[in-house]
Structures are given as C-alpha cells and as structure tokens.
Amino acid sequence: MSNLLTSARILLNAAYMAVLVASVPAMADAPKNAAVQVVPVQDGIYMLAGAGGNIGLSVGKDGAFLVDDQFAPVSKDILAAIATVSEQPVKFLINTHWHYDHTGGNENFGKQNAIIVAHKNVRTRLAAGGVIEAFKKEVPPAPEVALPVITFEQAITFHFNGETIDVTHPAPAHTDGDAIIYFNNANVVHMGDTFFNGFYPFIDASSGGNMLGVIEAVAAVLARIDDQTKVIPGHGRLSNKQELKEYHAMLNAVHAKVAPLKKAGKSVAEVVALKPTAAFDGKWGKGFLTPDQWVAIIYEAI
C-alpha cells in the first residue's frame, strides 16, 4: 500500500464525519427540527437532510416509507421530523447500502417494528461487520433487530401510499449492495451514494464498489428519468437530471484518464502526480475528498 493512500486514509477517517454534516447545504425555507431538515420534494415525498446520508420519505394513508436512517443518535430527531408531516408510523425502511451513515438507525427503527428491506449483500455485511478500508473504520456486527428482514437480488416493488415504488440493484457501484429507489407516480428517484451532488464521490472498493459500476448505474437512471424528475442524492442538495448528467460526464472523463494509467502499470502515486482531475477540481474538488485523495481512492476502485 502506497504512502499516499495510507495518508489519505488517516486524513479521511478524521474528516469524514464532520464533512458529511457540512456537505448538506442549508435549506432556507425548509422546516427544521433539531439536526434534521425536512425538504419537500413532491406531493407526499420529502428529503430529510442532516447528519448522515439524505433520507427519502413517502407519507400517506398506508404509513411512512423511509429510505435510509442516518446515525443512531439522530433517530429521535428523524421521528420528530417525520411527525411534522405525518402521524403514521414508519412501516418500511429501505437501506440503500450498508454504510453506517445510512443504516445507523436501523436498530432503533427495527425496535419500533419497521420492516427493514435491503439488497442481500447489505444484510450479509451488516451481520458480519467489517472494515471500510479507505477510512480504516471498523464496523461491528449489527444486532439482529437492525438487520433487513426482507432481502432481494435484483429488484423489488412496493405498492404503498398510492405509489408504485421500484427498488433496483445496479451492478457493484458505490458498494456491492446498492439500491436505487424510484417513486414512479411522483417522478422522484433516490440514488443513495451512487450520486454525490456537487463533490467527488466516495467509492468503497473494500465493500465491492467499482467506479465503472457507478458510471453504469448513473447512466441507467438517466435513461429512465426525465427533465422533471427530482433526484435525491446520497449526499448534497436536492437535484435534477441536468446535474446528474454533469456528474456522469465528470465520472466518465476521469475514468477515461485514470483507467489506462493503472492498466499501464503506473502506481497510485504516479497517477496522482499526473493530476488527472485538474479540469474538474474547481467544481467537484471541494467536498470531503481532496482531488489527490479521490484519485487514490478511485485507483483502488478501477
């Protein structure tokens, strides 16, 4: 392992939590409840922004349908935020992948009888625990009540709150257990961490992630949505098709530069020194990953 990648891991581990909070911009007109902001998306659909990954929420006569749940300490804040738009309990909870800033509240919601659903690899990884190598973050095994009780391989559909909700699994992308959620009637998609809006995305090679898989996952979403679709990213502000196109173009361009260099046998330090992201750093390089750190991470994910 190169010194550069090791240094990146040390820096990322310290910075990750703080910047995830800072990466979500303030919503000036959004109702606020503690650490959670309720952002209206479409009728009956909301984005909850706060300390971890963006949460998707559908409310209606059948109950609350939740996508991700951030960290355990903010579960009460999430429930309080939901209560501002619905009195119904959380019936279903979908995990977009296994990372702790998206599944940390599983135990709390499981104890309240929410039915947790995820790709089968999410249950496997949560049950076993593991290490997110880029951050040297050890994740302990989750208790039984925090594990998905329904798992799927390719897709699952919910008919809930008058919605047809398609949950699909792309090829390994951010991780090997990603889910993308389409609220078809409302024309909303929640992309989990296959989309970081406005900054370079983390791709977790140690959890089966692959940069080309992210590119393909984004392409599949672009082929399905239209110019009116509201796009909820895993991190960053509420988005749309045009911004997703720009993200996809950036990923394609960077992959086209880095992949041949790695194939030619250049080390991660040599690739970083070539500054392959220079044309994009002004727009995308101001998140929790510096350009050099991101190149080191995607080198591992190619």
C-alpha angles and dihedrals in degrees: 000000000000123000088239095058091044091052090048090054093052092050094044094051090057096042103039101084096043096049095045086063093045093046093071108081122223115266102218096200098034120113108248129215116178108298095345126086120201110217116189111226107169134333106312094357124103140173116221111205123191144101099350140013118341113272124220118213133189117186130187146110094315095054138259121322111199130196110203127338110221115216130349096243092060097050091102090051091049091051090048090050091050089050090062090067104025141022092203122107123245105270101175131024119192121197113210090200140334103270116127096239088062102036104031093107096050094103093052094048092042089056088055090056098255110158106238116212129183145140111292092250090060092059091046094051095042091049094049100036118209147171127291094215100202090062098027084234115163113210115196121221112278120240117254093256090059095055125099110261093196119047132178138191108210110357147343130192129212125198100202138142090004089301133118102219116192117196112194134183118219124202111280105305123143085001135342092265105053124148128196116200124209120196093197103188094046092043094232129135128194109204102184112207095334082091127047105179114220102359143057112287127234112238113195107216090173088062094048096272121156130188095219088052090056090051091050093046091053091047090054091052092048090053091054104042132066138215092276096053117118111222121206109201125204088245132009135037127327107281148191142217095277093055090046089053090053091050091050092050091051093050092048093049095048093045089051089057101040102039096061091047092054091044089053089058101255115154123241090254091053092049093048090050090057090062096221092177096052094114091056104036095093091061104028106024101079100082130090091296120067114218092255092049091049093051089051090051097046090047086066091046097054 
